[in-house]
Structures are given as C-alpha cells and as structure tokens.
C-alpha cells in the first residue's frame, strides 16, 4: 500500500489545462493497456518490459495497467503474469475482455468476472480493485453492450468501462439504440480509441477530435479515457501510431520505452483517477 501511495504522489500532478478535454501527455495521468501481443518487438534503445516485469512502465510514469483477460472464449495466456507483475509494482490494476460475436455477451461477462477473480486468487492479489472493461467488436449491437454491462453489474455491483474501436457501422448502430439502451450504456464510462484526426476510416473525414468522436456515437456526453497511441501492423512488424497535431501533441514512444505501446490519458487529475478506479473496479 505504501508503494501505491508513493506512486500516486510522485509522478506528474495534473492540473489538466488546455488540450482536448483538459488533457495532455505531460499533465494527465498515464494508463497503459497490454495483451498477449505484448511486448511488441524492440524498436530502439531504452527500457524493456515483459509480462513478468513491468517496472519500466512505472519508472516512465505509468499509473495503471489494463491487461486483456480473453478474446471471446480464447483466454489470453499472459493475463495472469501481467496482473501479478503490475501488482508487485503498485500499479493500478485493470482487466478487459474483448467481447466477440460468436458467444452471447452475457456468457462472456460471466466468464470475464470469473477469470478475473480466479487469477486474483491464484496470484495472491488482495486488498485491491481491478478496473473492469468491455472491449466490443466493431459489429456489435446495442443489445450486446447492454447485455455485457448489466450482467457484470449483476455479478459484481460494478459498472464496467466501455472501450470501442471506431467503425461507421458501430456509430450508426449505437446512434439508433433505444432510449432505454442508451441509459444503460451511459452508465458505463467511455474509453475511446483515436490515433489521429482522420480517425481510423476515410469515411470519418475532417479534423476529428476525441470530443467529436464521442458525439458521433450519440450516447455519451463525454469520455473518461482516450487511447491516443497504439500500433498498426505491416509486413510482420508493429508501427507506432499516435495522435500528434498542432492542437494535441504526443511522442512516438512512451517515455524511454524500447517497444511501441498502447497508451492512454485519463480525463482528470490523480484524485479523479483513483475515484474512477474505485467506482468501476472489482474489490478483491
């Protein structure tokens, strides 16, 4: 617990002035997310990490780590080790489930909660809260989001966070959701992915900001976390992709890390971040 308190106090104290939603890479709490694809290849000199050792993330200013639990029925084999190593470093712990189309969303919610609890028990993670996140396929429908969210709530008393990939079909689908479906989805904070002002599709066009992308879904009034940095794959190699314009700047890599990484800013200060984790985290 002492390590966690020091972690929350020592890094950048956020005053969150300017930028989109008051965020900037320098002044907003940093949260990283990982999966079985990580660590991606070393691309330069600098700090390295593995699922067994994430101390370099903490040294570079990360406050939280959200690891993938599973993709549909397929378990992520690095999830347990990432959770254990992040716990050792005193990072805020998070877990996400990629909700695929081949199984009912309610079943995937049940499997997700069960796995998070079983891994925590097996790795001796106690007295912590694990942020719960649903990551939804681009072809998902409103009822699938609602089913996942409500089942997690029933099982845990916690409303999970919603992470969305960008697609025209998903934006249209959520815009056309019923008022009752939107009320449920709105309970779930929005974690958006946007790596550049052109978005992830040519059809988005314009100079897109996270605020504008949020409006396009027609559900949320604002967003809680923004994945501004990620990777694209080409010729068997990952390439860093990040939002970097005259209006909002970010570096190609996270700190001095040698690997490309998926990076996020939290919309708020450190106290807000801890409160957010407490509200949407599963107590262990």
Residue pairs with C-beta under 8 A, 6 or more apart in sequence:
1 127
3 89
3 90
4 90
4 92
6 90
7 58
7 63
7 90
7 91
8 63
8 270
8 274
9 270
11 29
11 30
11 61
11 63
11 270
12 26
12 27
12 29
12 61
13 269
13 270
14 27
14 28
14 29
14 268
14 269
14 270
15 27
15 269
16 22
16 23
16 24
16 27
16 28
16 267
16 268
16 269
17 27
18 24
19 28
19 247
19 248
20 209
20 210
20 211
20 226
20 247
20 248
21 210
21 211
21 222
21 223
21 226
21 267
22 28
22 267
23 226
23 248
23 265
23 266
23 267
24 248
24 249
24 265
25 228
25 249
25 250
25 251
25 265
28 265
28 266
28 267
28 268
29 63
29 64
29 265
29 266
29 268
29 269
29 270
29 273
30 61
30 62
30 63
30 64
30 254
30 263
30 264
30 265
30 266
31 62
31 63
31 64
31 65
31 66
31 92
31 94
31 225
31 264
31 265
31 266
31 273
32 57
32 62
32 64
32 65
32 66
32 254
32 261
32 262
32 263
32 264
33 65
33 66
33 67
33 68
33 94
33 96
33 227
33 262
33 264
34 51
34 65
34 66
34 67
34 68
34 78
34 82
34 261
34 262
35 67
35 68
35 76
35 78
36 68
36 76
36 77
36 78
36 79
38 51
38 78
38 259
38 261
39 48
39 49
39 50
39 51
39 259
40 231
40 238
40 259
40 260
40 261
41 237
41 238
41 259
42 48
42 258
42 259
43 240
43 253
43 258
43 259
43 260
44 253
44 258
45 258
46 253
46 255
46 256
46 257
46 258
47 56
47 59
47 60
47 255
47 256
47 257
47 258
48 56
48 257
48 258
48 259
49 55
49 56
49 57
49 257
49 259
51 78
51 81
51 82
51 85
52 81
52 85
53 85
54 65
54 82
54 85
54 86
54 89
54 91
55 89
56 257
57 65
57 89
57 91
57 254
57 257
58 89
58 90
58 91
59 255
60 254
60 255
60 256
60 257
61 255
62 91
62 254
63 91
63 92
63 270
63 273
64 91
64 92
64 93
64 94
64 131
64 273
64 277
65 82
65 86
65 91
65 92
65 93
65 94
66 94
66 95
66 96
66 131
66 133
67 76
67 78
67 79
67 82
67 83
67 86
67 94
67 95
67 96
68 76
68 79
68 95
68 96
68 97
68 98
68 135
69 75
69 76
69 79
69 95
69 96
69 97
69 112
69 115
69 116
69 119
70 76
70 79
70 97
70 98
70 108
70 111
70 112
70 115
71 97
71 98
71 100
72 98
72 99
72 100
72 101
72 102
72 103
72 108
73 100
73 102
73 103
73 111
75 115
79 95
79 115
79 119
80 119
80 122
80 123
83 93
83 95
83 119
83 120
83 123
83 125
83 130
84 123
84 124
84 125
86 93
87 93
87 123
87 125
87 128
92 131
92 273
92 274
92 277
93 125
93 128
93 129
93 130
93 131
93 281
94 130
94 131
94 132
94 133
94 277
94 281
95 112
95 116
95 130
95 131
95 132
95 133
96 132
96 133
96 134
96 135
96 163
97 108
97 109
97 111
97 112
97 133
97 134
97 135
98 135
98 137
99 105
99 108
99 134
99 135
99 136
99 137
99 140
99 144
99 148
100 108
100 137
101 137
101 139
101 140
101 144
104 147
105 143
105 144
105 145
105 147
105 148
105 151
106 147
106 148
106 151
108 148
109 134
109 147
109 148
109 151
109 152
109 155
110 151
110 155
112 132
112 134
112 152
113 132
113 152
113 155
113 156
113 282
116 130
116 132
116 282
117 282
117 284
119 125
120 126
120 128
120 130
120 284
125 284
126 284
127 284
128 284
129 277
129 278
129 281
129 282
129 283
129 284
130 281
130 282
130 284
131 161
131 276
131 277
131 280
131 281
132 152
132 156
132 158
132 160
132 161
132 280
132 281
132 282
133 160
133 161
133 162
133 163
133 191
134 145
134 148
134 149
134 152
134 160
134 161
134 162
134 163
134 188
135 163
135 164
135 165
136 144
136 145
136 148
136 162
136 163
136 164
136 165
136 170
137 165
138 165
138 166
138 167
138 169
138 170
139 167
139 169
139 170
140 170
140 173
141 173
142 173
142 174
142 176
142 177
142 178
142 181
142 182
142 185
143 181
145 162
145 174
145 181
145 184
145 185
145 188
146 181
146 184
146 185
148 160
149 159
149 160
149 162
149 184
149 185
149 187
149 188
150 184
152 158
152 159
152 160
153 159
153 160
156 282
158 279
158 280
158 281
158 282
159 187
159 188
159 189
159 279
159 280
160 188
160 280
161 188
161 189
161 190
161 191
161 224
161 225
161 280
162 185
162 188
162 189
162 190
162 191
163 191
163 192
163 193
163 227
164 170
164 190
164 191
164 192
164 193
164 217
165 193
165 200
166 192
166 193
166 194
166 199
166 200
166 201
166 204
166 213
167 200
167 201
168 201
168 203
168 204
170 217
171 216
171 217
171 218
174 182
174 185
174 217
174 218
174 219
175 216
175 217
175 218
175 219
177 185
177 218
177 219
182 218
182 219
185 219
185 220
186 219
186 220
186 221
189 223
189 224
189 225
189 276
189 280
190 214
190 217
190 219
190 220
190 222
190 223
190 224
191 223
191 224
191 225
191 226
191 227
191 264
192 210
192 213
192 214
192 223
192 225
192 226
192 227
193 200
193 227
193 230
194 200
194 208
194 209
194 210
194 213
194 226
194 227
194 228
194 243
195 227
195 228
195 229
195 230
195 241
195 242
195 243
196 208
196 241
196 242
196 243
196 244
196 245
197 206
197 207
197 208
197 209
197 243
197 245
198 204
198 205
198 208
199 205
199 208
199 213
204 213
206 212
209 247
209 248
210 223
210 226
210 228
211 222
211 223
214 220
214 221
214 222
214 223
222 267
223 267
224 266
224 267
224 268
224 276
225 264
225 265
225 266
225 267
226 264
226 265
226 267
227 262
227 263
227 264
228 242
228 243
228 248
228 250
228 263
228 264
228 265
229 240
229 241
229 242
229 243
229 250
229 254
229 261
229 262
229 263
229 264
230 241
230 242
230 262
230 263
231 238
231 239
231 240
231 241
231 260
231 261
231 262
232 238
232 239
232 241
233 239
238 260
239 260
240 252
240 253
240 260
242 250
242 251
242 252
242 263
243 250
244 250
244 251
244 252
250 263
253 259
253 260
253 261
254 261
254 263
266 272
266 273
266 276
268 276
